[in-house]
Amino acid sequence: MKTNHVCIDNYPWHNILITNLLSVTIYAIGAIVLSGIGIIPVILYLALIVFLEFKLLKVSCTKCYYYDRYCAFGKGKLSTLFFKKEDPSLFLKKDLSWYALLPDMLVLFIPLLLGIYLLMQKFNWIILILLLFMVFLSTFGNGWVRGSMACKKCNQRELGCPADKFFNKSKN
């Protein structure tokens, strides 16, 4: 357990708004890029996002300190609408790997790869700018949100977080 950190029990609404706005913007850009191929890829992409969000609510949020609280993403409260609380000690035992993160990375890689394909077929400045913006938001935007707004004051991080352990190996 870490010490000397000020933690938040319920994150303020503006944090939740900003973190979710970032995610929704990334998802929307991905859907817009995929619309250049057709409606079926957009529907499949949005279905993947819904699946991953529900999987997160079920697999992680039900075991998290923030279950029935407002975490930085608001998902602790959202999880209570769909799933019962599970044993919090299971959260601490979860190991994270690049393989486990692959489905989440597809949210970026699918539109990125298909957007590059579209650019090779017929160059379009709008597609290029959207792809660059999506990569920027997915890397620097997510890094800023998690580093400055979410993880920095997270109680679950203090108790033990597989993501913190995975991404900050040198600090642990």
N, CA and C atoms as an extended XYZ file, in Angstrom:
516
Properties=species:S:1:pos:R:3:atomname:S:1:resname:S:1:resid:I:1 pbc="F F F"
N         0.842       -1.189        0.000 N   MET     1
C         0.000        0.000        0.000 CA  MET     1
C         0.884        1.248        0.000 C   MET     1
N         0.548        2.175       -0.833 N   LYS     2
C         1.307        3.414       -0.930 CA  LYS     2
C         0.791        4.409        0.095 C   LYS     2
N         1.614        5.379        0.426 N   THR     3
C         1.204        6.364        1.424 CA  THR     3
C         1.494        7.764        0.928 C   THR     3
N         1.052        8.749        1.705 N   ASN     4
C         1.287       10.171        1.426 CA  ASN     4
C         0.635       10.667        0.141 C   ASN     4
N        -0.423       10.049       -0.275 N   HIS     5
C        -1.171       10.515       -1.435 CA  HIS     5
C        -2.575       10.913       -0.986 C   HIS     5
N        -3.065       12.005       -1.528 N   VAL     6
C        -4.438       12.412       -1.263 CA  VAL     6
C        -5.316       11.704       -2.285 C   VAL     6
N        -6.257       10.922       -1.811 N   CYS     7
C        -7.132       10.153       -2.694 CA  CYS     7
C        -8.546       10.729       -2.678 C   CYS     7
N        -9.275       10.418       -3.725 N   ILE     8
C       -10.645       10.894       -3.875 CA  ILE     8
C       -11.595        9.706       -3.766 C   ILE     8
N       -12.596        9.818       -2.893 N   ASP     9
C       -13.592        8.753       -2.753 CA  ASP     9
C       -14.637        8.794       -3.854 C   ASP     9
N       -15.053        9.975       -4.244 N   ASN    10
C       -15.992       10.167       -5.349 CA  ASN    10
C       -15.466       11.328       -6.186 C   ASN    10
N       -15.081       11.005       -7.419 N   TYR    11
C       -14.522       12.041       -8.295 CA  TYR    11
C       -15.598       13.060       -8.670 C   TYR    11
N       -15.216       14.314       -8.842 N   PRO    12
C       -16.194       15.343       -9.234 CA  PRO    12
C       -16.682       15.134      -10.671 C   PRO    12
N       -17.856       15.656      -10.934 N   TRP    13
C       -18.499       15.448      -12.235 CA  TRP    13
C       -17.648       15.946      -13.388 C   TRP    13
N       -16.882       17.041      -13.192 N   HIS    14
C       -16.093       17.564      -14.313 CA  HIS    14
C       -14.963       16.601      -14.700 C   HIS    14
N       -14.403       15.863      -13.744 N   ASN    15
C       -13.412       14.834      -14.083 CA  ASN    15
C       -14.054       13.738      -14.929 C   ASN    15
N       -15.218       13.286      -14.481 N   ILE    16
C       -15.928       12.224      -15.183 CA  ILE    16
C       -16.300       12.680      -16.597 C   ILE    16
N       -16.725       13.917      -16.727 N   LEU    17
C       -17.085       14.467      -18.030 CA  LEU    17
C       -15.872       14.492      -18.970 C   LEU    17
N       -14.759       14.974      -18.481 N   ILE    18
C       -13.551       15.080      -19.316 CA  ILE    18
C       -13.049       13.698      -19.722 C   ILE    18
N       -12.982       12.762      -18.784 N   THR    19
C       -12.475       11.432      -19.114 CA  THR    19
C       -13.371       10.732      -20.127 C   THR    19
N       -14.670       10.889      -19.971 N   ASN    20
C       -15.588       10.248      -20.910 CA  ASN    20
C       -15.642       10.972      -22.249 C   ASN    20
N       -15.497       12.273      -22.232 N   LEU    21
C       -15.441       13.027      -23.484 CA  LEU    21
C       -14.250       12.581      -24.327 C   LEU    21
N       -13.126       12.325      -23.686 N   LEU    22
C       -11.951       11.834      -24.391 CA  LEU    22
C       -12.262       10.499      -25.064 C   LEU    22
N       -12.821        9.555      -24.313 N   SER    23
C       -13.143        8.236      -24.872 CA  SER    23
C       -14.154        8.336      -26.005 C   SER    23
N       -15.210        9.081      -25.793 N   VAL    24
C       -16.247        9.216      -26.817 CA  VAL    24
C       -15.688        9.869      -28.083 C   VAL    24
N       -14.795       10.832      -27.917 N   THR    25
C       -14.177       11.480      -29.079 CA  THR    25
C       -13.340       10.482      -29.866 C   THR    25
N       -12.557        9.670      -29.177 N   ILE    26
C       -11.760        8.638      -29.854 CA  ILE    26
C       -12.679        7.663      -30.587 C   ILE    26
N       -13.733        7.215      -29.923 N   TYR    27
C       -14.676        6.287      -30.545 CA  TYR    27
C       -15.347        6.918      -31.771 C   TYR    27
N       -15.748        8.168      -31.643 N   ALA    28
C       -16.432        8.857      -32.752 CA  ALA    28
C       -15.499        9.024      -33.948 C   ALA    28
N       -14.261        9.391      -33.699 N   ILE    29
C       -13.301        9.533      -34.801 CA  ILE    29
C       -13.117        8.186      -35.495 C   ILE    29
N       -12.976        7.136      -34.718 N   GLY    30
C       -12.855        5.796      -35.300 CA  GLY    30
C       -14.047        5.443      -36.163 C   GLY    30
N       -15.245        5.752      -35.689 N   ALA    31
C       -16.464        5.458      -36.451 CA  ALA    31
C       -16.533        6.300      -37.728 C   ALA    31
N       -16.129        7.556      -37.645 N   ILE    32
C       -16.140        8.419      -38.830 CA  ILE    32
C       -15.169        7.881      -39.884 C   ILE    32
N       -13.982        7.491      -39.446 N   VAL    33
C       -12.998        6.940      -40.385 CA  VAL    33
C       -13.551        5.667      -41.027 C   VAL    33
N       -14.111        4.783      -40.222 N   LEU    34
C       -14.649        3.533      -40.746 CA  LEU    34
C       -15.849        3.742      -41.658 C   LEU    34
N       -16.545        4.849      -41.505 N   SER    35
C       -17.689        5.122      -42.382 CA  SER    35
C       -17.250        5.275      -43.836 C   SER    35
N       -15.965        5.553      -44.052 N   GLY    36
C       -15.443        5.619      -45.413 CA  GLY    36
C       -15.425        4.265      -46.099 C   GLY    36
N       -15.543        3.197      -45.319 N   ILE    37
C       -15.580        1.844      -45.885 CA  ILE    37
C       -17.021        1.369      -46.016 C   ILE    37
N       -17.865        1.759      -45.060 N   GLY    38
C       -19.267        1.356      -45.111 CA  GLY    38
C       -19.883        1.295      -43.731 C   GLY    38
N       -21.166        1.064      -43.698 N   ILE    39
C       -21.912        1.063      -42.441 CA  ILE    39
C       -21.638       -0.198      -41.608 C   ILE    39
N       -21.400       -1.327      -42.258 N   ILE    40
C       -21.155       -2.581      -41.530 CA  ILE    40
C       -19.903       -2.476      -40.650 C   ILE    40
N       -18.776       -1.976      -41.164 N   PRO    41
C       -17.608       -1.816      -40.272 CA  PRO    41
C       -17.884       -0.877      -39.091 C   PRO    41
N       -18.688        0.162      -39.315 N   VAL    42
C       -19.032        1.089      -38.228 CA  VAL    42
C       -19.843        0.358      -37.162 C   VAL    42
N       -20.823       -0.414      -37.594 N   ILE    43
C       -21.665       -1.157      -36.644 CA  ILE    43
C       -20.827       -2.169      -35.861 C   ILE    43
N       -19.942       -2.894      -36.545 N   LEU    44
C       -19.076       -3.867      -35.869 CA  LEU    44
C       -18.121       -3.180      -34.892 C   LEU    44
N       -17.593       -2.037      -35.281 N   TYR    45
C       -16.685       -1.269      -34.425 CA  TYR    45
C       -17.416       -0.791      -33.170 C   TYR    45
N       -18.610       -0.246      -33.339 N   LEU    46
C       -19.383        0.223      -32.185 CA  LEU    46
C       -19.805       -0.941      -31.293 C   LEU    46
N       -20.099       -2.101      -31.902 N   ALA    47
C       -20.435       -3.301      -31.115 CA  ALA    47
C       -19.219       -3.746      -30.296 C   ALA    47
N       -18.031       -3.676      -30.882 N   LEU    48
C       -16.808       -4.010      -30.154 CA  LEU    48
C       -16.637       -3.084      -28.949 C   LEU    48
N       -16.868       -1.797      -29.147 N   ILE    49
C       -16.734       -0.830      -28.055 CA  ILE    49
C       -17.724       -1.128      -26.935 C   ILE    49
N       -18.978       -1.390      -27.282 N   VAL    50
C       -19.997       -1.714      -26.273 CA  VAL    50
C       -19.596       -2.987      -25.524 C   VAL    50
N       -19.133       -3.998      -26.255 N   PHE    51
C       -18.684       -5.241      -25.628 CA  PHE    51
C       -17.548       -4.978      -24.645 C   PHE    51
N       -16.551       -4.217      -25.074 N   LEU    52
C       -15.395       -3.933      -24.203 CA  LEU    52
C       -15.792       -3.126      -22.971 C   LEU    52
N       -16.712       -2.183      -23.137 N   GLU    53
C       -17.165       -1.392      -21.987 CA  GLU    53
C       -17.916       -2.265      -20.980 C   GLU    53
N       -18.793       -3.151      -21.480 N   PHE    54
C       -19.512       -4.043      -20.566 CA  PHE    54
C       -18.568       -5.039      -19.909 C   PHE    54
N       -17.571       -5.510      -20.651 N   LYS    55
C       -16.577       -6.426      -20.090 CA  LYS    55
C       -15.815       -5.733      -18.956 C   LYS    55
N       -15.447       -4.487      -19.164 N   LEU    56
C       -14.761       -3.718      -18.119 CA  LEU    56
C       -15.640       -3.581      -16.875 C   LEU    56
N       -16.910       -3.229      -17.090 N   LEU    57
C       -17.835       -3.093      -15.962 CA  LEU    57
C       -17.949       -4.401      -15.182 C   LEU    57
N       -18.013       -5.515      -15.887 N   LYS    58
C       -18.202       -6.822      -15.253 CA  LYS    58
C       -16.916       -7.362      -14.628 C   LYS    58
N       -15.822       -7.302      -15.370 N   VAL    59
C       -14.586       -7.952      -14.938 CA  VAL    59
C       -13.795       -7.113      -13.936 C   VAL    59
N       -13.795       -5.814      -14.102 N   SER    60
C       -12.973       -4.966      -13.229 CA  SER    60
C       -13.785       -4.138      -12.244 C   SER    60
N       -14.772       -3.428      -12.733 N   CYS    61
C       -15.499       -2.476      -11.877 CA  CYS    61
C       -16.220       -3.146      -10.713 C   CYS    61
N       -16.654       -4.387      -10.896 N   THR    62
C       -17.377       -5.084       -9.824 CA  THR    62
C       -16.472       -5.455       -8.660 C   THR    62
N       -15.156       -5.427       -8.894 N   LYS    63
C       -14.194       -5.790       -7.853 CA  LYS    63
C       -13.419       -4.578       -7.329 C   LYS    63
N       -13.672       -3.433       -7.906 N   CYS    64
C       -12.900       -2.224       -7.622 CA  CYS    64
C       -13.408       -1.506       -6.367 C   CYS    64
N       -12.515       -0.774       -5.741 N   TYR    65
C       -12.867        0.088       -4.608 CA  TYR    65
C       -14.014        1.016       -4.968 C   TYR    65
N       -14.053        1.461       -6.214 N   TYR    66
C       -15.037        2.455       -6.640 CA  TYR    66
C       -16.387        1.860       -7.050 C   TYR    66
N       -16.596        0.579       -6.851 N   TYR    67
C       -17.915        0.020       -7.121 CA  TYR    67
C       -18.930        0.778       -6.264 C   TYR    67
N       -19.965        1.274       -6.881 N   ASP    68
C       -21.023        2.081       -6.261 CA  ASP    68
C       -20.524        3.463       -5.825 C   ASP    68
N       -19.395        3.881       -6.384 N   ARG    69
C       -18.867        5.235       -6.174 CA  ARG    69
C       -18.564        5.826       -7.549 C   ARG    69
N       -18.272        7.108       -7.557 N   TYR    70
C       -17.888        7.777       -8.798 CA  TYR    70
C       -16.372        7.745       -8.952 C   TYR    70
N       -15.900        6.799       -9.764 N   CYS    71
C       -14.476        6.787      -10.098 CA  CYS    71
C       -14.240        7.901      -11.121 C   CYS    71
N       -13.016        8.045      -11.565 N   ALA    72
C       -12.696        9.113      -12.521 CA  ALA    72
C       -13.444        8.965      -13.840 C   ALA    72
N       -13.966        7.774      -14.097 N   PHE    73
C       -14.680        7.514      -15.348 CA  PHE    73
C       -16.180        7.323      -15.119 C   PHE    73
N       -16.617        7.361      -13.868 N   GLY    74
C       -18.034        7.206      -13.546 CA  GLY    74
C       -18.525        5.776      -13.642 C   GLY    74
N       -17.630        4.842      -13.868 N   LYS    75
C       -18.045        3.466      -14.136 CA  LYS    75
C       -18.345        2.667      -12.874 C   LYS    75
N       -17.879        3.129      -11.744 N   GLY    76
C       -18.203        2.446      -10.495 CA  GLY    76
C       -19.695        2.481      -10.224 C   GLY    76
N       -20.291        3.636      -10.435 N   LYS    77
C       -21.752        3.775      -10.279 CA  LYS    77
C       -22.483        3.057      -11.401 C   LYS    77
N       -21.986        3.179      -12.620 N   LEU    78
C       -22.625        2.545      -13.777 CA  LEU    78
C       -22.640        1.027      -13.621 C   LEU    78
N       -21.576        0.476      -13.098 N   SER    79
C       -21.474       -0.969      -12.910 CA  SER    79
C       -22.590       -1.516      -12.025 C   SER    79
N       -23.016       -0.729      -11.039 N   THR    80
C       -24.065       -1.196      -10.117 CA  THR    80
C       -25.406       -1.397      -10.813 C   THR    80
N       -25.591       -0.736      -11.954 N   LEU    81
C       -26.847       -0.897      -12.694 CA  LEU    81
C       -26.962       -2.261      -13.372 C   LEU    81
N       -25.822       -2.908      -13.623 N   PHE    82
C       -25.818       -4.141      -14.401 CA  PHE    82
C       -25.301       -5.366      -13.649 C   PHE    82
N       -24.427       -5.143      -12.649 N   PHE    83
C       -23.738       -6.270      -12.030 CA  PHE    83
C       -23.669       -6.125      -10.520 C   PHE    83
N       -23.600       -7.255       -9.839 N   LYS    84
C       -23.446       -7.273       -8.389 CA  LYS    84
C       -21.969       -7.146       -8.026 C   LYS    84
N       -21.737       -6.617       -6.844 N   LYS    85
C       -20.366       -6.462       -6.342 CA  LYS    85
C       -19.727       -7.841       -6.163 C   LYS    85
N       -18.450       -7.911       -6.512 N   GLU    86
C       -17.687       -9.139       -6.332 CA  GLU    86
C       -16.579       -8.907       -5.314 C   GLU    86
N       -15.852       -9.933       -5.017 N   ASP    87
C       -14.795       -9.894       -4.006 CA  ASP    87
C       -13.675       -8.947       -4.441 C   ASP    87
N       -13.439       -7.843       -3.695 N   PRO    88
C       -12.389       -6.886       -4.053 CA  PRO    88
C       -10.978       -7.476       -4.064 C   PRO    88
N       -10.750       -8.548       -3.311 N   SER    89
C        -9.410       -9.150       -3.303 CA  SER    89
C        -9.059       -9.741       -4.667 C   SER    89
N       -10.076      -10.080       -5.461 N   LEU    90
C        -9.831      -10.608       -6.804 CA  LEU    90
C        -9.248       -9.544       -7.729 C   LEU    90
N        -9.579       -8.297       -7.469 N   PHE    91
C        -9.037       -7.198       -8.275 CA  PHE    91
C        -7.522       -7.128       -8.132 C   PHE    91
N        -7.058       -7.331       -6.917 N   LEU    92
C        -5.630       -7.244       -6.628 CA  LEU    92
C        -4.846       -8.406       -7.229 C   LEU    92
N        -5.515       -9.524       -7.461 N   LYS    93
C        -4.849      -10.715       -7.993 CA  LYS    93
C        -4.768      -10.721       -9.514 C   LYS    93
N        -5.481       -9.821      -10.133 N   LYS    94
C        -5.523       -9.778      -11.594 CA  LYS    94
C        -4.166       -9.329      -12.152 C   LYS    94
N        -3.679      -10.064      -13.140 N   ASP    95
C        -2.440       -9.679      -13.818 CA  ASP    95
C        -2.789       -9.114      -15.185 C   ASP    95
N        -2.092       -8.075      -15.565 N   LEU    96
C        -2.325       -7.423      -16.842 CA  LEU    96
C        -1.145       -7.720      -17.753 C   LEU    96
N        -1.425       -7.930      -19.026 N   SER    97
C        -0.381       -8.190      -20.017 CA  SER    97
C        -0.754       -7.480      -21.314 C   SER    97
N         0.219       -7.388      -22.216 N   TRP    98
C        -0.070       -6.785      -23.526 CA  TRP    98
C        -1.111       -7.621      -24.265 C   TRP    98
N        -1.070       -8.936      -24.073 N   TYR    99
C        -2.053       -9.811      -24.710 CA  TYR    99
C        -3.469       -9.485      -24.217 C   TYR    99
N        -3.593       -9.253      -22.917 N   ALA   100
C        -4.898       -8.914      -22.338 CA  ALA   100
C        -5.388       -7.546      -22.818 C   ALA   100
N        -4.452       -6.654      -23.147 N   LEU   101
C        -4.812       -5.313      -23.608 CA  LEU   101
C        -5.135       -5.250      -25.102 C   LEU   101
N        -4.823       -6.314      -25.836 N   LEU   102
C        -5.013       -6.315      -27.288 CA  LEU   102
C        -6.435       -5.932      -27.732 C   LEU   102
N        -7.487       -6.496      -27.137 N   PRO   103
C        -8.834       -6.080      -27.574 CA  PRO   103
C        -9.067       -4.573      -27.406 C   PRO   103
N        -8.556       -3.988      -26.324 N   ASP   104
C        -8.712       -2.552      -26.104 CA  ASP   104
C        -7.912       -1.743      -27.124 C   ASP   104
N        -6.761       -2.262      -27.499 N   MET   105
C        -5.937       -1.559      -28.484 CA  MET   105
C        -6.555       -1.601      -29.883 C   MET   105
N        -7.427       -2.583      -30.121 N   LEU   106
C        -8.110       -2.667      -31.415 CA  LEU   106
C        -8.985       -1.444      -31.676 C   LEU   106
N        -9.452       -0.813      -30.614 N   VAL   107
C       -10.276        0.394      -30.761 CA  VAL   107
C        -9.493        1.488      -31.484 C   VAL   107
N        -8.195        1.504      -31.325 N   LEU   108
C        -7.332        2.437      -32.059 CA  LEU   108
C        -6.853        1.829      -33.369 C   LEU   108
N        -6.395        0.570      -33.313 N   PHE   109
C        -5.728       -0.022      -34.470 CA  PHE   109
C        -6.653       -0.312      -35.647 C   PHE   109
N        -7.891       -0.712      -35.395 N   ILE   110
C        -8.814       -0.998      -36.508 CA  ILE   110
C        -9.043        0.251      -37.359 C   ILE   110
N        -9.478        1.378      -36.773 N   PRO   111
C        -9.668        2.563      -37.625 CA  PRO   111
C        -8.350        3.094      -38.196 C   PRO   111
N        -7.266        2.939      -37.452 N   LEU   112
C        -5.973        3.419      -37.932 CA  LEU   112
C        -5.544        2.647      -39.181 C   LEU   112
N        -5.596        1.327      -39.104 N   LEU   113
C        -5.190        0.516      -40.258 CA  LEU   113
C        -6.126        0.689      -41.447 C   LEU   113
N        -7.428        0.703      -41.173 N   LEU   114
C        -8.374        0.888      -42.281 CA  LEU   114
C        -8.329        2.317      -42.814 C   LEU   114
N        -8.016        3.276      -41.963 N   GLY   115
C        -7.839        4.656      -42.421 CA  GLY   115
C        -6.624        4.790      -43.320 C   GLY   115
N        -5.539        4.092      -42.969 N   ILE   116
C        -4.344        4.100      -43.833 CA  ILE   116
C        -4.674        3.451      -45.176 C   ILE   116
N        -5.452        2.377      -45.130 N   TYR   117
C        -5.906        1.740      -46.373 CA  TYR   117
C        -6.693        2.734      -47.231 C   TYR   117
N        -7.614        3.458      -46.594 N   LEU   118
C        -8.403        4.462      -47.329 CA  LEU   118
C        -7.504        5.540      -47.929 C   LEU   118
N        -6.501        5.964      -47.169 N   LEU   119
C        -5.575        6.991      -47.666 CA  LEU   119
C        -4.768        6.488      -48.858 C   LEU   119
N        -4.439        5.209      -48.862 N   MET   120
C        -3.691        4.640      -49.986 CA  MET   120
C        -4.577        4.514      -51.227 C   MET   120
N        -5.877        4.311      -51.009 N   GLN   121
C        -6.807        4.214      -52.131 CA  GLN   121
C        -7.047        5.583      -52.772 C   GLN   121
N        -7.285        6.552      -51.905 N   LYS   122
C        -7.516        7.922      -52.368 CA  LYS   122
C        -7.193        8.862      -51.201 C   LYS   122
N        -6.121        9.622      -51.368 N   PHE   123
C        -5.686       10.501      -50.283 CA  PHE   123
C        -6.771       11.523      -49.940 C   PHE   123
N        -6.941       11.724      -48.621 N   ASN   124
C        -7.949       12.657      -48.129 CA  ASN   124
C        -7.390       13.328      -46.869 C   ASN   124
N        -7.250       14.641      -46.924 N   TRP   125
C        -6.689       15.377      -45.790 CA  TRP   125
C        -7.512       15.191      -44.522 C   TRP   125
N        -8.814       15.139      -44.658 N   ILE   126
C        -9.681       15.006      -43.477 CA  ILE   126
C        -9.414       13.677      -42.773 C   ILE   126
N        -9.308       12.602      -43.536 N   ILE   127
C        -9.012       11.287      -42.943 CA  ILE   127
C        -7.648       11.319      -42.259 C   ILE   127
N        -6.656       11.895      -42.917 N   LEU   128
C        -5.320       11.978      -42.329 CA  LEU   128
C        -5.343       12.753      -41.010 C   LEU   128
N        -6.001       13.894      -41.001 N   ILE   129
C        -6.082       14.719      -39.782 CA  ILE   129
C        -6.831       13.975      -38.675 C   ILE   129
N        -7.924       13.303      -39.027 N   LEU   130
C        -8.669       12.531      -38.032 CA  LEU   130
C        -7.804       11.414      -37.444 C   LEU   130
N        -7.066       10.724      -38.280 N   LEU   131
C        -6.190        9.654      -37.790 CA  LEU   131
C        -5.114       10.188      -36.861 C   LEU   131
N        -4.496       11.288      -37.262 N   LEU   132
C        -3.453       11.890      -36.411 CA  LEU   132
C        -4.036       12.365      -35.082 C   LEU   132
N        -5.221       12.954      -35.129 N   PHE   133
C        -5.884       13.427      -33.911 CA  PHE   133
C        -6.253       12.249      -33.008 C   PHE   133
N        -6.723       11.159      -33.610 N   MET   134
C        -7.089        9.976      -32.829 CA  MET   134
C        -5.853        9.376      -32.154 C   MET   134
N        -4.748        9.295      -32.872 N   VAL   135
C        -3.505        8.782      -32.281 CA  VAL   135
C        -3.043        9.706      -31.150 C   VAL   135
N        -3.117       11.011      -31.384 N   PHE   136
C        -2.738       11.974      -30.347 CA  PHE   136
C        -3.598       11.803      -29.091 C   PHE   136
N        -4.922       11.715      -29.266 N   LEU   137
C        -5.818       11.559      -28.117 CA  LEU   137
C        -5.591       10.230      -27.408 C   LEU   137
N        -5.347        9.171      -28.173 N   SER   138
C        -5.161        7.840      -27.589 CA  SER   138
C        -3.856        7.714      -26.819 C   SER   138
N        -2.865        8.484      -27.195 N   THR   139
C        -1.565        8.398      -26.524 CA  THR   139
C        -1.413        9.531      -25.511 C   THR   139
N        -1.195       10.733      -25.998 N   PHE   140
C        -0.960       11.865      -25.099 CA  PHE   140
C        -2.210       12.248      -24.313 C   PHE   140
N        -3.370       12.218      -24.950 N   GLY   141
C        -4.618       12.556      -24.256 CA  GLY   141
C        -4.903       11.590      -23.123 C   GLY   141
N        -4.839       10.295      -23.417 N   ASN   142
C        -5.051        9.286      -22.373 CA  ASN   142
C        -3.982        9.368      -21.294 C   ASN   142
N        -2.760        9.605      -21.692 N   GLY   143
C        -1.681        9.740      -20.719 CA  GLY   143
C        -1.915       10.897      -19.769 C   GLY   143
N        -2.365       12.022      -20.321 N   TRP   144
C        -2.642       13.193      -19.490 CA  TRP   144
C        -3.819       12.936      -18.556 C   TRP   144
N        -4.911       12.386      -19.103 N   VAL   145
C        -6.105       12.129      -18.288 CA  VAL   145
C        -5.786       11.166      -17.153 C   VAL   145
N        -5.117       10.091      -17.477 N   ARG   146
C        -4.820        9.095      -16.441 CA  ARG   146
C        -3.770        9.608      -15.454 C   ARG   146
N        -2.774       10.304      -15.960 N   GLY   147
C        -1.707       10.798      -15.089 CA  GLY   147
C        -2.099       11.981      -14.237 C   GLY   147
N        -2.929       12.866      -14.766 N   SER   148
C        -3.270       14.098      -14.048 CA  SER   148
C        -4.616       14.057      -13.351 C   SER   148
N        -5.565       13.341      -13.901 N   MET   149
C        -6.928       13.410      -13.370 CA  MET   149
C        -7.400       12.118      -12.708 C   MET   149
N        -7.030       10.992      -13.254 N   ALA   150
C        -7.620        9.738      -12.796 CA  ALA   150
C        -6.731        9.002      -11.796 C   ALA   150
N        -5.666        8.432      -12.273 N   CYS   151
C        -4.844        7.529      -11.460 CA  CYS   151
C        -4.118        8.229      -10.306 C   CYS   151
N        -3.788        9.461      -10.505 N   LYS   152
C        -3.002       10.198       -9.509 CA  LYS   152
C        -3.657       10.215       -8.119 C   LYS   152
N        -4.982       10.277       -8.068 N   LYS   153
C        -5.686       10.378       -6.787 CA  LYS   153
C        -6.640        9.204       -6.554 C   LYS   153
N        -6.341        8.087       -7.183 N   CYS   154
C        -7.220        6.915       -7.135 CA  CYS   154
C        -6.968        6.069       -5.893 C   CYS   154
N        -8.019        5.795       -5.160 N   ASN   155
C        -7.924        4.937       -3.983 CA  ASN   155
C        -7.538        3.510       -4.365 C   ASN   155
N        -8.072        3.007       -5.472 N   GLN   156
C        -7.751        1.640       -5.872 CA  GLN   156
C        -6.271        1.513       -6.222 C   GLN   156
N        -5.700        2.551       -6.759 N   ARG   157
C        -4.262        2.546       -7.055 CA  ARG   157
C        -3.471        2.374       -5.762 C   ARG   157
N        -3.933        3.038       -4.729 N   GLU   158
C        -3.259        2.931       -3.436 CA  GLU   158
C        -3.404        1.527       -2.841 C   GLU   158
N        -4.547        0.899       -3.073 N   LEU   159
C        -4.790       -0.446       -2.545 CA  LEU   159
C        -4.083       -1.511       -3.379 C   LEU   159
N        -3.891       -1.196       -4.644 N   GLY   160
C        -3.266       -2.127       -5.581 CA  GLY   160
C        -4.052       -2.158       -6.876 C   GLY   160
N        -3.379       -1.833       -7.952 N   CYS   161
C        -4.041       -1.768       -9.254 CA  CYS   161
C        -3.175       -2.490      -10.290 C   CYS   161
N        -3.744       -3.472      -10.976 N   PRO   162
C        -2.978       -4.187      -11.996 CA  PRO   162
C        -2.450       -3.267      -13.101 C   PRO   162
N        -3.221       -2.268      -13.493 N   ALA   163
C        -2.772       -1.350      -14.551 CA  ALA   163
C        -1.593       -0.514      -14.070 C   ALA   163
N        -1.666       -0.027      -12.845 N   ASP   164
C        -0.557        0.752      -12.293 CA  ASP   164
C         0.695       -0.118      -12.187 C   ASP   164
N         0.504       -1.325      -11.737 N   LYS   165
C         1.614       -2.266      -11.604 CA  LYS   165
C         2.231       -2.562      -12.976 C   LYS   165
N         1.393       -2.721      -13.997 N   PHE   166
C         1.864       -3.051      -15.339 CA  PHE   166
C         2.571       -1.871      -16.014 C   PHE   166
N         1.954       -0.689      -15.970 N   PHE   167
C         2.482        0.460      -16.693 CA  PHE   167
C         3.597        1.196      -15.930 C   PHE   167
N         3.685        0.990      -14.646 N   ASN   168
C         4.695        1.677      -13.832 CA  ASN   168
C         5.606        0.685      -13.130 C   ASN   168
N         6.081       -0.303      -13.857 N   LYS   169
C         6.934       -1.352      -13.280 CA  LYS   169
C         8.160       -0.790      -12.588 C   LYS   169
N         8.750        0.252      -13.153 N   SER   170
C         9.977        0.810      -12.565 CA  SER   170
C         9.707        1.513      -11.239 C   SER   170
N         8.479        1.989      -11.021 N   LYS   171
C         8.144        2.696       -9.781 CA  LYS   171
C         7.712        1.746       -8.676 C   LYS   171
N         7.266        0.546       -9.046 N   ASN   172
C         6.736       -0.412       -8.065 CA  ASN   172
C         7.836       -1.259       -7.474 C   ASN   172
